[in-house]
Amino acid sequence: PLSSAEVAKIDLATGRIESLARSRSGSIPGNLICYRDSIVSQGADFLEAYYQLDALKERIAKTLAAKPDDPGALAALGYPPPPPWGGDRATAPGTS
C-alpha cells in the first residue's frame, strides 16, 4: 500500500510496478494479506476485505451456470433484485 491511497502491483521478477489501484473512498490501506480469494487490509482501527476480481468473476460464472436466476450472483453483477410482485418491472401492479 502507498500513502497516496493506492496499492501497487509489483512484478517480483523485475521489481517494476505493473499497475496501481486507487482506493475509491480515498482511505489508505493498512497491512495487506491474501486469504483464499480475498485481500484483507488491516489498519490500526479497521479491518476490510476485498474480493480478487478474477476469482469473483469465476465464482459468479459457476453460480449462474448452476442457477441462472441466483439473486446473489446477479446482484454481484449489478442487476437489481426482481420486483416483489414476481413480474417484470414494466408490469408493476397499477400500471398499464
Secondary structure, 3 states (H helix, E strand, C coil): CCCCCEEEEECCCCCCEEEEEECCCCCCCCEEEEECCEEEEECCCCEEEEECHHHHHHHHHHHHHHCCCCHHHHHHCCCCCCCCCCCCHHHCCCCC
